[in-house]
Amino acid sequence: MTFAVRHLLEADVYQPHGGPFQVAVDASLAGLEPASLYWAKRTLRRLRPATRVLLWADREILRRSRGLTVISLSRRVEEDFRRAYPRQAIRFERIYNGVDLEEFHDRDRVERARELRARFAIPPGRRIGLFVGHKFGPKGLLDALRALREAPAFHLIVLGGGRPGRFRRLARRWGIEERVHFVGTAADPRPFYAGADVLIHPTHYDPCSLAVLEALACGTPVITTTENGAGELMTPGREGFVIPAGDPAAIVSALEEISADWTRFHLAARERSRALSFSDHLQAVEKVLERARAERKLEPLSGGPK
């Protein structure tokens, strides 16, 4: 029995860590402006020999694998596969990402919030927004900054290894530089989740964002988009909001609603996270593997009776 996590040519169970590779290629450029630059880079990327080989392998595992089960992280992933391979019948087992609920918590929220306010000179009465992502463009940082222009009560802490140069310049041009704090990468993001008032995650594509689940586990309300599979685990208006991608005005409206009733959103986020444990995720994966092993044992030997 073979369990593939990218890129084998044949398997019994396939967990592609997201959607089809062709979608991942395009998603890596999502949010890039202007549109002409997006299309030029997309064309060049798809012409690369390595990309072409991986696109071929992504198709072949579906074509060659008899009885294959694809573990999908969300309904969004399944829809992407069906669009990418409309002639291929695919058996999905949907298992959302999980989070370690012992590691991610906010039992020290007061201390963590105090530390963030002191570190970034955030005055009393101002709210702390958090952005987490290594690719600032596809994860929607530009939309978050545009929203910040219309949300003067908020500071934004930007956590991740993306290139900040362009976004720093825009923040300076828009007069919000003092309210945008670029941190870079952090070995432990939990203190940021636990000290923030809201996670702003306006991604243009995400199969099932761990940042969203980690924030919820820390009791932090979330604003994310319909392009994020993790949004399927939220009830809009309860733990936060799921909005269209590329809509800064919707971010502003969500920030206002969360600020007006933060405790309710906070308690709902913590309650929702109880059903998102990593141990449950592993148990679900193990069941799929056991079923695949049993099916493999029941297969007739080549040339034998059927």
C-alpha positions as CSV (number, residue, x, y, z in Angstrom):
1,M,0.0,0.0,0.0
2,T,1.4,3.4,-1.1
3,F,0.7,6.7,0.6
4,A,1.9,9.6,-1.6
5,V,2.5,13.2,-0.6
6,R,3.5,14.7,-3.9
7,H,4.8,13.5,-6.5
8,L,4.6,9.8,-7.3
9,L,3.2,8.3,-10.4
10,E,1.0,5.8,-8.7
11,A,-0.4,5.4,-5.2
12,D,-3.3,4.1,-3.1
13,V,-3.8,7.3,-1.1
14,Y,-2.7,10.7,-2.3
15,Q,-2.4,13.8,-0.1
16,P,-1.4,16.6,-2.3
17,H,-0.9,19.2,0.5
18,G,-3.4,21.5,-1.2
19,G,-5.0,21.4,-4.6
20,P,-3.7,20.3,-8.0
21,F,-0.3,21.6,-8.9
22,Q,-1.5,23.7,-11.8
23,V,-3.7,25.6,-9.4
24,A,-0.7,26.0,-7.0
25,V,1.4,27.5,-9.8
26,D,-1.2,30.2,-10.6
27,A,-2.0,30.8,-6.9
28,S,1.7,31.6,-6.2
29,L,1.1,34.7,-8.4
30,A,-2.4,35.7,-7.1
31,G,-2.8,39.3,-6.1
32,L,0.1,40.4,-8.4
33,E,-0.5,43.8,-10.0
34,P,-0.8,45.0,-12.7
35,A,-2.6,42.2,-14.5
36,S,-0.2,42.3,-17.4
37,L,2.7,41.4,-15.0
38,Y,0.6,38.5,-13.6
39,W,0.0,37.0,-17.1
40,A,3.6,37.5,-18.2
41,K,5.0,35.7,-15.1
42,R,2.3,33.0,-15.3
43,T,3.3,32.2,-18.9
44,L,7.0,32.1,-18.1
45,R,6.5,29.9,-15.0
46,R,4.4,27.4,-17.0
47,L,7.2,27.2,-19.6
48,R,9.8,26.1,-17.1
49,P,11.0,22.5,-17.7
50,A,10.6,21.7,-13.9
51,T,7.1,23.1,-13.9
52,R,6.1,21.1,-16.9
53,V,7.4,17.9,-15.4
54,L,5.5,18.5,-12.2
55,L,2.3,19.3,-14.1
56,W,2.7,16.0,-15.9
57,A,3.3,14.0,-12.7
58,D,0.2,15.7,-11.1
59,R,-1.9,14.3,-14.0
60,E,-0.3,10.9,-14.1
61,I,-0.9,9.9,-10.5
62,L,-4.7,10.4,-11.1
63,R,-4.6,8.5,-14.4
64,R,-2.4,5.5,-13.3
65,S,-3.6,4.8,-9.8
66,R,-6.4,2.3,-9.6
67,G,-8.8,2.9,-6.7
68,L,-7.0,6.1,-5.6
69,T,-8.3,8.1,-2.7
70,V,-7.3,11.8,-2.6
71,I,-7.3,13.3,0.8
72,S,-8.6,16.9,0.3
73,L,-8.1,19.7,2.8
74,S,-11.4,21.4,1.9
75,R,-14.3,21.5,-0.5
76,R,-12.4,24.2,-2.3
77,V,-9.6,21.7,-3.1
78,E,-12.1,19.2,-4.5
79,E,-13.6,21.8,-6.8
80,D,-10.2,22.8,-8.0
81,F,-9.4,19.2,-8.9
82,R,-12.6,18.8,-10.8
83,R,-12.0,21.9,-12.8
84,A,-8.4,20.9,-13.5
85,Y,-9.3,17.3,-14.5
86,P,-12.9,17.4,-15.6
87,R,-12.7,14.0,-17.3
88,Q,-11.2,12.2,-14.3
89,A,-13.4,10.5,-11.7
90,I,-11.7,11.2,-8.4
91,R,-12.6,9.7,-5.0
92,F,-12.1,12.3,-2.3
93,E,-11.9,12.0,1.5
94,R,-12.2,15.4,3.0
95,I,-10.0,15.9,6.1
96,Y,-9.5,19.5,7.1
97,N,-6.2,20.6,8.7
98,G,-5.8,20.3,12.5
99,V,-4.0,22.3,15.1
100,D,-2.3,21.3,18.4
101,L,-4.7,22.7,21.0
102,E,-2.1,22.3,23.7
103,E,0.4,24.4,21.9
104,F,-2.0,27.1,20.6
105,H,-4.0,28.8,23.4
106,D,-4.6,32.2,24.9
107,R,-4.4,31.5,28.6
108,D,-1.9,34.3,28.8
109,R,-3.7,36.7,26.6
110,V,-3.4,39.7,28.9
111,E,0.4,39.3,29.1
112,R,0.9,38.7,25.4
113,A,-1.2,41.7,24.5
114,R,0.7,43.9,26.9
115,E,4.0,42.7,25.4
116,L,2.9,43.5,21.8
117,R,1.7,47.0,22.8
118,A,4.9,47.7,24.5
119,R,7.1,46.3,21.7
120,F,5.3,48.2,18.9
121,A,4.3,51.3,20.9
122,I,0.6,50.7,20.3
123,P,-1.4,53.1,22.5
124,P,-4.3,52.1,24.8
125,G,-7.6,52.1,23.0
126,R,-6.1,51.0,19.7
127,R,-6.8,47.5,18.3
128,I,-4.1,45.0,17.2
129,G,-4.6,43.4,13.8
130,L,-2.3,40.5,12.8
131,F,-1.3,39.4,9.3
132,V,0.5,36.0,9.0
133,G,2.0,34.8,5.7
134,H,5.3,34.3,3.9
135,K,4.0,35.4,0.4
136,F,2.6,38.8,1.0
137,G,1.1,39.2,-2.4
138,P,-1.0,36.0,-2.7
139,K,-1.9,36.2,1.0
140,G,-3.5,39.6,0.4
141,L,-1.3,42.0,2.4
142,L,-2.1,44.8,-0.1
143,D,-5.8,44.5,0.7
144,A,-5.1,44.5,4.4
145,L,-3.1,47.8,4.0
146,R,-5.8,49.4,1.9
147,A,-8.3,48.5,4.7
148,L,-6.0,49.9,7.3
149,R,-6.3,53.3,5.7
150,E,-10.0,53.3,6.6
151,A,-9.6,51.7,10.0
152,P,-7.7,54.3,12.1
153,A,-8.3,52.4,15.3
154,F,-6.1,49.5,14.2
155,H,-2.4,48.8,14.1
156,L,-1.3,45.9,11.9
157,I,1.5,43.5,12.8
158,V,2.9,41.7,9.8
159,L,4.5,38.3,10.5
160,G,6.2,36.3,7.8
161,G,9.2,36.1,5.5
162,G,7.9,38.0,2.5
163,R,9.6,40.9,0.9
164,P,8.3,44.0,2.7
165,G,9.9,46.8,0.5
166,R,7.0,47.6,-1.7
167,F,4.5,47.3,1.1
168,R,6.6,49.6,3.4
169,R,6.7,52.2,0.6
170,L,2.9,52.0,0.1
171,A,2.3,52.3,3.9
172,R,4.5,55.4,3.9
173,R,2.7,56.9,0.9
174,W,-0.7,56.3,2.4
175,G,0.2,57.8,5.8
176,I,-0.2,54.5,7.8
177,E,3.5,53.7,8.2
178,E,3.4,54.2,12.0
179,R,0.6,51.7,12.3
180,V,2.2,48.9,10.3
181,H,4.9,46.8,12.0
182,F,6.9,44.3,9.9
183,V,8.4,41.6,12.2
184,G,9.8,39.0,9.7
185,T,9.6,35.4,10.7
186,A,9.1,34.2,14.2
187,A,10.1,30.8,15.7
188,D,6.9,30.8,17.8
189,P,3.9,32.7,16.4
190,R,1.6,31.8,19.2
191,P,2.3,35.0,21.3
192,F,1.3,37.1,18.3
193,Y,-2.0,35.1,17.9
194,A,-2.7,35.3,21.6
195,G,-2.0,39.0,21.9
196,A,-3.8,40.2,18.8
197,D,-7.4,41.3,18.6
198,V,-8.1,39.9,15.1
199,L,-6.3,37.9,12.4
200,I,-6.6,39.6,9.0
201,H,-6.0,36.9,6.4
202,P,-7.4,38.3,3.1
203,T,-5.8,35.5,1.0
204,H,-6.3,35.1,-2.7
205,Y,-5.8,31.4,-2.5
206,D,-5.4,28.9,0.4
207,P,-6.4,25.2,0.4
208,C,-6.9,25.3,4.2
209,S,-4.9,27.9,6.1
210,L,-3.2,26.8,9.3
211,A,-2.9,30.4,10.3
212,V,-6.7,30.7,10.5
213,L,-6.9,27.5,12.7
214,E,-4.1,28.6,14.9
215,A,-5.7,32.0,15.5
216,L,-9.0,30.4,16.3
217,A,-7.3,28.1,18.8
218,C,-5.9,31.2,20.5
219,G,-9.4,32.7,20.7
220,T,-8.6,35.3,18.1
221,P,-11.4,36.3,15.7
222,V,-10.6,35.8,12.0
223,I,-11.3,37.7,8.8
224,T,-10.5,35.6,5.8
225,T,-11.8,35.1,2.3
226,T,-14.0,32.7,0.3
227,E,-10.8,31.6,-1.5
228,N,-9.6,30.0,1.7
229,G,-10.7,26.4,2.4
230,A,-10.4,27.1,6.2
231,G,-13.3,29.6,5.8
232,E,-15.5,26.5,5.3
233,L,-15.0,25.8,9.0
234,M,-16.3,29.2,10.1
235,T,-19.7,30.6,10.5
236,P,-19.6,34.2,9.1
237,G,-20.5,36.6,11.8
238,R,-19.7,34.2,14.6
239,E,-16.0,33.5,14.9
240,G,-15.2,36.3,12.4
241,F,-16.0,36.8,8.7
242,V,-15.5,35.1,5.4
243,I,-15.5,37.8,2.7
244,P,-14.7,38.0,-1.1
245,A,-11.0,38.3,-1.9
246,G,-9.8,41.7,-3.1
247,D,-12.4,43.6,-1.1
248,P,-10.8,46.0,1.4
249,A,-14.1,47.7,2.2
250,A,-15.4,44.3,3.4
251,I,-12.4,44.0,5.7
252,V,-13.1,47.4,7.1
253,S,-16.8,46.5,7.8
254,A,-15.7,43.2,9.4
255,L,-13.2,45.0,11.6
256,E,-15.9,47.4,12.8
257,E,-18.3,44.6,13.7
258,I,-15.7,42.6,15.5
259,S,-14.5,45.7,17.5
260,A,-18.1,46.4,18.5
261,D,-18.6,43.0,20.1
262,W,-15.1,41.5,20.5
263,T,-15.8,39.3,23.5
264,R,-18.6,37.4,21.7
265,F,-16.3,36.8,18.7
266,H,-13.5,35.7,21.0
267,L,-15.5,33.1,22.8
268,A,-17.0,31.8,19.6
269,A,-13.5,31.4,18.1
270,R,-12.3,29.4,21.1
271,E,-15.4,27.2,21.1
272,R,-15.0,26.5,17.3
273,S,-11.4,25.4,17.7
274,R,-12.3,22.5,20.0
275,A,-13.3,20.5,17.0
276,L,-10.1,21.3,15.0
277,S,-7.6,19.2,16.9
278,F,-4.6,17.8,15.2
279,S,-5.1,14.4,16.9
280,D,-8.5,14.2,15.2
281,H,-6.9,15.0,11.9
282,L,-4.4,12.2,12.3
283,Q,-7.1,9.7,13.3
284,A,-9.1,10.5,10.2
285,V,-6.0,10.0,8.0
286,E,-5.3,6.7,9.7
287,K,-8.8,5.5,8.9
288,V,-8.3,6.3,5.2
289,L,-5.0,4.4,5.2
290,E,-6.5,1.4,6.9
291,R,-9.4,1.3,4.4
292,A,-6.9,1.5,1.5
293,R,-4.9,-1.3,3.0
294,A,-8.0,-3.5,3.4
295,E,-9.0,-2.8,-0.2
296,R,-5.6,-3.7,-1.5
297,K,-5.7,-7.0,0.3
298,L,-9.1,-7.8,-1.3
299,E,-7.8,-7.2,-4.8
300,P,-7.5,-10.4,-6.9
301,L,-4.0,-11.5,-7.9
302,S,-3.0,-10.8,-11.5
303,G,-4.1,-13.7,-13.6
304,G,-6.2,-15.3,-10.8
305,P,-9.9,-15.7,-10.5
306,K,-12.0,-12.6,-10.4
